[in-house]
């Protein structure tokens, strides 16, 4: 498998880190126009790169992130997130998740949240396998030590 220049991969990581904080993770950012029936969308542009996130659902959701370089798709990820415990209030959980995703960090894959973040009874964990070229990611939020939410992601470069 031909791999991109490591600088290109590093630049993509920096771009995704910024895009994450300028889209869903930041609850003050407006959504983009829906690209599909009943989708929720976010978009961010910086230089020659554009990030587009489209997802469906609120409590449990499925979606896709695509990065375009000069309007050509070059990287993507699919994801599915779900609440596992009814006692976890949806608004409180997603407010905490957004707070975790907004944390500054320099993990090896700095595009979602930090490896760990806690506040009060809430805790967040992020684990990555692979790199931006080909990866799987898992995210989990716990309340009082019990897992209440999970997100699974997979993706990589598009050629």
C-alpha atoms as a printed R data frame, in Angstrom:
    type eleno elety resid chain resno       x      y      z
1   ATOM     1    CA   UNK     A     1   0.000  0.000  0.000
2   ATOM     2    CA   UNK     A     2   1.440  3.356 -1.006
3   ATOM     3    CA   UNK     A     3   1.334  5.728  1.910
4   ATOM     4    CA   UNK     A     4   1.087  9.494  1.694
5   ATOM     5    CA   UNK     A     5   3.967 11.719  2.669
6   ATOM     6    CA   UNK     A     6   4.071 11.807  6.530
7   ATOM     7    CA   UNK     A     7   3.878 15.592  6.377
8   ATOM     8    CA   UNK     A     8   0.625 15.288  4.429
9   ATOM     9    CA   UNK     A     9  -0.758 12.927  7.070
10  ATOM    10    CA   UNK     A    10   0.383 15.272  9.857
11  ATOM    11    CA   UNK     A    11  -1.236 18.235  8.070
12  ATOM    12    CA   UNK     A    12  -4.472 16.245  7.748
13  ATOM    13    CA   UNK     A    13  -4.357 15.478 11.486
14  ATOM    14    CA   UNK     A    14  -3.951 19.170 12.332
15  ATOM    15    CA   UNK     A    15  -6.793 20.074  9.968
16  ATOM    16    CA   UNK     A    16  -9.140 17.443 11.456
17  ATOM    17    CA   UNK     A    17  -8.286 18.642 14.974
18  ATOM    18    CA   UNK     A    18  -9.361 22.187 14.048
19  ATOM    19    CA   UNK     A    19 -12.389 21.029 12.012
20  ATOM    20    CA   UNK     A    20 -13.646 18.970 14.966
21  ATOM    21    CA   UNK     A    21 -13.616 22.053 17.188
22  ATOM    22    CA   UNK     A    22 -15.355 24.196 14.546
23  ATOM    23    CA   UNK     A    23 -18.231 21.806 13.847
24  ATOM    24    CA   UNK     A    24 -20.209 19.347 16.025
25  ATOM    25    CA   UNK     A    25 -17.995 19.560 19.120
26  ATOM    26    CA   UNK     A    26 -18.683 23.290 19.413
27  ATOM    27    CA   UNK     A    27 -22.385 23.578 20.221
28  ATOM    28    CA   UNK     A    28 -22.326 27.272 19.228
29  ATOM    29    CA   UNK     A    29 -21.439 26.475 15.597
30  ATOM    30    CA   UNK     A    30 -24.348 26.548 13.134
31  ATOM    31    CA   UNK     A    31 -25.143 23.494 11.068
32  ATOM    32    CA   UNK     A    32 -24.730 23.528  7.292
33  ATOM    33    CA   UNK     A    33 -27.671 22.990  4.970
34  ATOM    34    CA   UNK     A    34 -28.811 19.349  5.020
35  ATOM    35    CA   UNK     A    35 -27.217 17.405  2.176
36  ATOM    36    CA   UNK     A    36 -29.685 14.500  2.356
37  ATOM    37    CA   UNK     A    37 -33.243 13.979  3.565
38  ATOM    38    CA   UNK     A    38 -33.325 14.475  7.386
39  ATOM    39    CA   UNK     A    39 -29.537 14.641  7.712
40  ATOM    40    CA   UNK     A    40 -27.678 16.951 10.064
41  ATOM    41    CA   UNK     A    41 -24.578 18.448  8.480
42  ATOM    42    CA   UNK     A    42 -21.531 20.484  9.429
43  ATOM    43    CA   UNK     A    43 -18.906 21.916  7.106
44  ATOM    44    CA   UNK     A    44 -15.550 23.604  7.660
45  ATOM    45    CA   UNK     A    45 -13.080 24.992  5.124
46  ATOM    46    CA   UNK     A    46  -9.464 25.994  5.588
47  ATOM    47    CA   UNK     A    47  -7.209 26.701  2.633
48  ATOM    48    CA   UNK     A    48  -7.565 23.943  0.035
49  ATOM    49    CA   UNK     A    49  -9.218 21.498  2.496
50  ATOM    50    CA   UNK     A    50 -12.947 21.090  3.211
51  ATOM    51    CA   UNK     A    51 -14.433 18.901  5.961
52  ATOM    52    CA   UNK     A    52 -18.036 17.701  5.678
53  ATOM    53    CA   UNK     A    53 -19.818 15.720  8.401
54  ATOM    54    CA   UNK     A    54 -23.276 14.252  7.719
55  ATOM    55    CA   UNK     A    55 -25.222 12.218 10.270
56  ATOM    56    CA   UNK     A    56 -28.700 10.876 10.921
57  ATOM    57    CA   UNK     A    57 -30.422 10.481 14.271
58  ATOM    58    CA   UNK     A    58 -30.162 12.198 17.618
59  ATOM    59    CA   UNK     A    59 -29.978  9.731 20.496
60  ATOM    60    CA   UNK     A    60 -28.446  6.959 18.411
61  ATOM    61    CA   UNK     A    61 -26.892  8.069 15.138
62  ATOM    62    CA   UNK     A    62 -24.912  7.052 12.086
63  ATOM    63    CA   UNK     A    63 -22.779  9.255  9.906
64  ATOM    64    CA   UNK     A    64 -19.850  9.962  7.677
65  ATOM    65    CA   UNK     A    65 -17.013 12.478  7.590
66  ATOM    66    CA   UNK     A    66 -15.269 13.368  4.331
67  ATOM    67    CA   UNK     A    67 -12.259 15.612  3.731
68  ATOM    68    CA   UNK     A    68 -11.865 17.122  0.283
69  ATOM    69    CA   UNK     A    69  -8.592 18.500 -1.055
70  ATOM    70    CA   UNK     A    70  -9.240 20.907 -3.915
71  ATOM    71    CA   UNK     A    71 -12.829 19.528 -4.093
72  ATOM    72    CA   UNK     A    72 -11.646 15.912 -4.479
73  ATOM    73    CA   UNK     A    73 -12.489 13.435 -1.644
74  ATOM    74    CA   UNK     A    74  -9.198 12.281 -0.067
75  ATOM    75    CA   UNK     A    75 -10.113 10.952  3.407
76  ATOM    76    CA   UNK     A    76 -13.216  9.613  5.074
77  ATOM    77    CA   UNK     A    77 -14.684  7.922  8.127
78  ATOM    78    CA   UNK     A    78 -17.950  6.135  8.921
79  ATOM    79    CA   UNK     A    79 -19.319  6.077 12.458
80  ATOM    80    CA   UNK     A    80 -22.143  4.761 14.627
81  ATOM    81    CA   UNK     A    81 -22.832  6.103 18.110
82  ATOM    82    CA   UNK     A    82 -25.433  4.980 20.620
83  ATOM    83    CA   UNK     A    83 -26.624  5.455 24.190
84  ATOM    84    CA   UNK     A    84 -26.602  2.188 26.111
85  ATOM    85    CA   UNK     A    85 -28.343  3.284 29.323
86  ATOM    86    CA   UNK     A    86 -31.666  5.082 29.587
87  ATOM    87    CA   UNK     A    87 -30.646  6.655 32.907
88  ATOM    88    CA   UNK     A    88 -28.061  8.777 31.077
89  ATOM    89    CA   UNK     A    89 -29.857 11.975 30.124
90  ATOM    90    CA   UNK     A    90 -29.339 12.566 26.400
91  ATOM    91    CA   UNK     A    91 -28.766 16.337 26.680
92  ATOM    92    CA   UNK     A    92 -26.412 16.042 29.658
93  ATOM    93    CA   UNK     A    93 -24.464 13.208 28.018
94  ATOM    94    CA   UNK     A    94 -23.989 15.011 24.691
95  ATOM    95    CA   UNK     A    95 -23.106 18.274 26.474
96  ATOM    96    CA   UNK     A    96 -20.359 16.392 28.341
97  ATOM    97    CA   UNK     A    97 -19.211 14.669 25.128
98  ATOM    98    CA   UNK     A    98 -18.882 18.025 23.373
99  ATOM    99    CA   UNK     A    99 -16.854 19.330 26.317
100 ATOM   100    CA   UNK     A   100 -14.528 16.305 26.060
101 ATOM   101    CA   UNK     A   101 -14.129 16.801 22.294
102 ATOM   102    CA   UNK     A   102 -13.218 20.479 22.812
103 ATOM   103    CA   UNK     A   103 -10.270 19.629 25.094
104 ATOM   104    CA   UNK     A   104  -6.840 20.526 23.775
105 ATOM   105    CA   UNK     A   105  -4.621 17.461 23.514
106 ATOM   106    CA   UNK     A   106  -1.726 16.092 21.538
107 ATOM   107    CA   UNK     A   107  -2.532 12.413 21.387
108 ATOM   108    CA   UNK     A   108  -1.033 10.402 18.513
109 ATOM   109    CA   UNK     A   109  -4.367 10.758 16.665
110 ATOM   110    CA   UNK     A   110  -5.477 14.283 17.642
111 ATOM   111    CA   UNK     A   111  -8.738 14.350 15.729
112 ATOM   112    CA   UNK     A   112 -11.456 13.339 18.152
113 ATOM   113    CA   UNK     A   113 -11.004 13.721 21.909
114 ATOM   114    CA   UNK     A   114  -8.179 13.096 24.356
115 ATOM   115    CA   UNK     A   115  -7.365  9.549 25.479
116 ATOM   116    CA   UNK     A   116  -9.125 10.358 28.777
117 ATOM   117    CA   UNK     A   117 -11.162 13.217 30.221
118 ATOM   118    CA   UNK     A   118 -13.266 13.391 33.387
119 ATOM   119    CA   UNK     A   119 -15.535 15.915 35.023
120 ATOM   120    CA   UNK     A   120 -17.633 15.101 38.063
121 ATOM   121    CA   UNK     A   121 -19.302 11.703 37.595
122 ATOM   122    CA   UNK     A   122 -18.663 11.747 33.822
123 ATOM   123    CA   UNK     A   123 -15.624 10.244 32.106
124 ATOM   124    CA   UNK     A   124 -14.599  9.929 28.463
125 ATOM   125    CA   UNK     A   125 -12.150  7.522 26.781
126 ATOM   126    CA   UNK     A   126 -10.866  7.435 23.219
127 ATOM   127    CA   UNK     A   127  -8.822  4.564 21.735
128 ATOM   128    CA   UNK     A   128  -7.327  4.424 18.236
129 ATOM   129    CA   UNK     A   129  -5.951  1.510 16.229
130 ATOM   130    CA   UNK     A   130  -3.965  2.327 13.119
131 ATOM   131    CA   UNK     A   131  -3.304  5.803 11.780
132 ATOM   132    CA   UNK     A   132  -5.138  8.277  9.581
133 ATOM   133    CA   UNK     A   133  -4.369  6.171  6.503
134 ATOM   134    CA   UNK     A   134  -6.347  3.173  7.846
135 ATOM   135    CA   UNK     A   135  -7.930  3.131 11.307
136 ATOM   136    CA   UNK     A   136 -10.623  2.073 13.740
137 ATOM   137    CA   UNK     A   137 -11.526  4.293 16.680
138 ATOM   138    CA   UNK     A   138 -13.654  3.635 19.728
139 ATOM   139    CA   UNK     A   139 -15.048  6.245 22.069
140 ATOM   140    CA   UNK     A   140 -16.838  5.610 25.352
141 ATOM   141    CA   UNK     A   141 -18.520  7.825 27.927
142 ATOM   142    CA   UNK     A   142 -19.251  6.602 31.442
143 ATOM   143    CA   UNK     A   143 -21.435  7.955 34.207
144 ATOM   144    CA   UNK     A   144 -20.477  6.985 37.749
145 ATOM   145    CA   UNK     A   145 -18.130  4.288 36.423
146 ATOM   146    CA   UNK     A   146 -20.694  2.597 34.153
147 ATOM   147    CA   UNK     A   147 -20.473  2.863 30.358
148 ATOM   148    CA   UNK     A   148 -23.512  4.703 28.978
149 ATOM   149    CA   UNK     A   149 -22.445  5.660 25.423
150 ATOM   150    CA   UNK     A   150 -20.196  4.271 22.673
151 ATOM   151    CA   UNK     A   151 -19.071  5.373 19.240
152 ATOM   152    CA   UNK     A   152 -17.294  3.183 16.680
153 ATOM   153    CA   UNK     A   153 -15.454  4.718 13.709
154 ATOM   154    CA   UNK     A   154 -13.464  3.380 10.800
155 ATOM   155    CA   UNK     A   155 -11.886  4.955  7.788
156 ATOM   156    CA   UNK     A   156  -8.799  6.158  6.010
157 ATOM   157    CA   UNK     A   157  -7.499  7.685  2.811
158 ATOM   158    CA   UNK     A   158  -9.662  7.582 -0.317
159 ATOM   159    CA   UNK     A   159  -7.832  6.849 -3.561
